[in-house]
Amino acid sequence: MPMSQAVQAAIPSPPAEFSSFSLGPLTIHAYALCILAGIILALWMTSARWKHRGLPQDTVWDIAIWAIPFGIIGGRLYHVISSPDAYFGPNGDLALIPQIWRGGLGIWGAIALGAVGAWIACRRAGIKLSTFADVAAPGILLAQAVGRWGNWFNQELFGGPTDLPWGLEIDPNNTNFPDGTAPGTLFHPTFLYESLWNLAGVALLLALDRRFRLRGGRLFWLYAAFYTAGRVWIEMLRIDDAELVTLFGTTQRLNVWTSIALLVFSIGMFIFLSLRARKVPEPSPYLPGYTPPAGETAGGSNNSPVDNKSETDSRNVKSASQSSDTRANVAETKNEAAKPQRPGDSGPAT
């Protein structure tokens, strides 16, 4: 394919000056804006799903306040550990570690440490961590889909050379442009692959949850399985520097092996929880012994849908009992009225 034709069909990268801009004394980075936009959309979706389940509306924000900063720190730590050369190598710079706007957040570090923050907040709120994880799973995947566009602005984390019509242009003067590669070479837009994969996953998770009411952590593990299945093949396309690990005679990037291990584990957890769900009723979203205060839930109801059903059944039993007592009293009154009155009786006793 002629180079001019390939360039015409390529996906252009934004100019370098688009990666950041100044606002007074502040420098705003496009990567950070993509991450922020993803967080906002995740909160919006999670809040809507939380309300739909009848859970205390303010609680989701209390949990997010803990989970988000924990997740950002965890994501950065995972990136530093999995790609240490830029920080601890011969030409490494430790000052780069806190500079997250330059790119570099590992999703599994974000999930792991974010879960710790969410667990702390859930314990304080009386909510099961699995409840929050199931509600938040589609929103997390939506945030990942949007956040990946930060790699496009930074012209980073792309795949190997390609002549496909959706190949990605990279500025030859960019520090991420591979050495020894001819200018004008197009690369796999792995950021786009992952973004589209994640958006498809959001639609799939919402559809499956609506159809099968996946509770007790099952939707979260389904999210983990879907994401890692895509991450395996997308990660294998990438050519940026990464830690290489040899297992079973095969050398691959650390994130490939991590994704494979998590894929297998996630499928196992989903199967285990699904088998258990057949034997036990749908679990309460609250921790054992916790009852939310009156008026705290989204609809003014104090209980979860499961608790509401129990409360309704209890009211029905009580109502039936009261109706039975009323009928008995009416019958007794009629019997008394039907008895022949003896002299001196003035009528039924009151």
Disulfide bonds with the S-S distance in Angstrom:
none
